[in-house]
Amino acid sequence: MSDFAFSKGRIDPASLAAPLEREDAGGFASFEGRVRNHHEGRAVTALDYEAFEALAVAEGGRIVADALRRHGALEARCVHRLGRLSVGEVAVWIGVSAPHRAEAFAACRAIIDAVKHRLPIWKKEHYSDGDSGWVNCEHAPAATEPAFDYSRQLALPEVGAEGQAGLAAARVLVVGAGGLGCAVLTSLGGAGVGEITVMDHDRVAASNLHRQPLFGPADVGRPKAEAAAARIRDYNPSIVVHAVTERFDDSTADARVAAADIVVDCTDNFAAKFRVNDAAMRAGVPAVLASVYQYEGQLQVVRADRGGSCLRCQWPEAARDGLVGNCEQAGVLGPVPAVLGQLQAMEVLKLLLGLQGQLGNEVLLVDLLALGQRRLAAPRDPRCAGGCIRVANAAAATAPESLDVAMPLEAAAAAGYRIVDIREPMECAFEPLPVSGQESLPLGRLLEGGLAVDPGRRYLLVCAHGVRSHAAAEFLRARGHPNVWSLEGGLAAQAR
Amino acid sequence: MPRLTLHYYAVLREQAGRSSESVETGAATPAALYAELTARHRFRLAASQLQVAVNGAFSGFDQALKDGDEVVFIPPVAGG
């Protein structure tokens, strides 16, 4: 249940406060907003409240959750009235339980200010002379908080009021809230992109913090999408930020991309990058992709809306996760994803504002040690006769949802799976698989065709975390071996 | 023999121990050139796992090379 609700009947503060009583709460603060009998010198007799309910309930829930987290309160509830109210009635009620009075007062104040500032609620005042009027005071900026000021970018002749309105109307989907995503979200949020959706199924880890400045130690363990969205909402309260904690490979990926004007790929593995690329190609939505490796990065803009070249034109041999290291295996310095993420944000703004210099059918290579960059022409692959969309569709058809399976290795062996350990010999020696009878074949040799697949058997590929085995299973399926699966989460998930 | 300028990225840079070099070579194509370099630098990636760009544009491994060409070998990277 959301901690925010609307009520069409009278609000009863006592019955709302009772469930918030807790033995660990030394402080309880409540606020009642009531209908007063005057507004700007006119006598008011009654009020009508209307709201965009679905949006307001979701946003109200976020307001309460943010206030609890930021001020260290334990529990809170906010109820807002709808419909006709007479003078003296309670229009909004907030109650907060906290360890001490300071947290209770602070969270309560933060909730009422945010409710007034952010929620889509309107009120119509009825005056004693029979007149009435809609008053837009509810979501005007709070008096204590200045409006987000875009004057320094409005001053650019290429932006201006028209460009700013275009940004405010734009919807951008950011897949991945890691090093790249933090930079992208910050700059797009600051620029006033009106609706940003951030998607990430992972949780914040302590090892993320050095390069992902939207998170602090207190966020470790929180869903990344939620923590990132909360920070960007704090940073720019005038935009809408949605958090999605599902994996991008679920059945709604295409619909999410189609609902966006631009999709930004901030993922950290090839399998995900191809999924973003393919969904963008199918939807005809431009995609801005980037990858980093230690001190270097690559940037590509896929103009799916203009039949441009795509990730598959550059890397037609499908995903190669595990072939080269990701940030975990190879290491990375914080400014590298930050710089590449800022370049992505810049390309998004160029697209939205129609600026010059957009990366077209090209790949930009950036080397931050040598401070060099190289812009390489990347035309559509001439062998891709039917177009990238057909390739993308074929890839979708050969990559069913069930590629990853989660089960104990003993159970897999008992069920007749041929278990193939694709880790490097050193990893196998350090941590042998907890089953016998498995085959050992490092990924590199598997990709060279080293696995003789018996079409009559089922294969389960295993690696440390399930990333390399996923890529290897995709590789084998693309070569006509449907009976190949990847152990989800790898050996690490077995230990838990 | 033709002289070429080579640039390396990511794991290739690490394995070669440099980000660029100038070589004289009889290799007529990027495929032949990469085979020659693999012997010298002990590259562990196969040519089929890489992309190559000649004079600022992605090209095939069978493109003819000529004196003064700039060749860039690019491994896949996916970190984020």
Chai-1 contact restraints between the chains, C-beta under 6 A:
chainA,res_idxA,chainB,res_idxB,connection_type,confidence,min_distance_angstrom,max_distance_angstrom,comment,restraint_id
A,G176,B,G80,contact,1.0,0.0,6.0,A-B,restraint_1
A,G178,B,G80,contact,1.0,0.0,6.0,A-B,restraint_2
A,L180,B,G80,contact,1.0,0.0,6.0,A-B,restraint_3
A,C266,B,G80,contact,1.0,0.0,6.0,A-B,restraint_4
A,T267,B,G80,contact,1.0,0.0,6.0,A-B,restraint_5
A,D268,B,G79,contact,1.0,0.0,6.0,A-B,restraint_6
A,D268,B,G80,contact,1.0,0.0,6.0,A-B,restraint_7
A,N269,B,A78,contact,1.0,0.0,6.0,A-B,restraint_8
A,F270,B,A78,contact,1.0,0.0,6.0,A-B,restraint_9
A,S291,B,V77,contact,1.0,0.0,6.0,A-B,restraint_10
A,S291,B,A78,contact,1.0,0.0,6.0,A-B,restraint_11
A,S291,B,G79,contact,1.0,0.0,6.0,A-B,restraint_12
A,V292,B,G79,contact,1.0,0.0,6.0,A-B,restraint_13
A,Y293,B,A10,contact,1.0,0.0,6.0,A-B,restraint_14
A,Y293,B,V77,contact,1.0,0.0,6.0,A-B,restraint_15
A,Y293,B,G79,contact,1.0,0.0,6.0,A-B,restraint_16
A,E296,B,Y9,contact,1.0,0.0,6.0,A-B,restraint_17
A,E296,B,A10,contact,1.0,0.0,6.0,A-B,restraint_18
A,Q298,B,V77,contact,1.0,0.0,6.0,A-B,restraint_19
A,Q314,B,Q51,contact,1.0,0.0,6.0,A-B,restraint_20
A,W315,B,P76,contact,1.0,0.0,6.0,A-B,restraint_21
A,R320,B,P76,contact,1.0,0.0,6.0,A-B,restraint_22
A,V324,B,V11,contact,1.0,0.0,6.0,A-B,restraint_23
A,V324,B,P75,contact,1.0,0.0,6.0,A-B,restraint_24
A,V324,B,P76,contact,1.0,0.0,6.0,A-B,restraint_25
A,V324,B,V77,contact,1.0,0.0,6.0,A-B,restraint_26
A,N326,B,G79,contact,1.0,0.0,6.0,A-B,restraint_27
A,C327,B,G79,contact,1.0,0.0,6.0,A-B,restraint_28
A,A370,B,S19,contact,1.0,0.0,6.0,A-B,restraint_29
A,L376,B,A53,contact,1.0,0.0,6.0,A-B,restraint_30
A,L376,B,G56,contact,1.0,0.0,6.0,A-B,restraint_31
A,L376,B,F58,contact,1.0,0.0,6.0,A-B,restraint_32
A,A377,B,A57,contact,1.0,0.0,6.0,A-B,restraint_33
A,A378,B,F58,contact,1.0,0.0,6.0,A-B,restraint_34
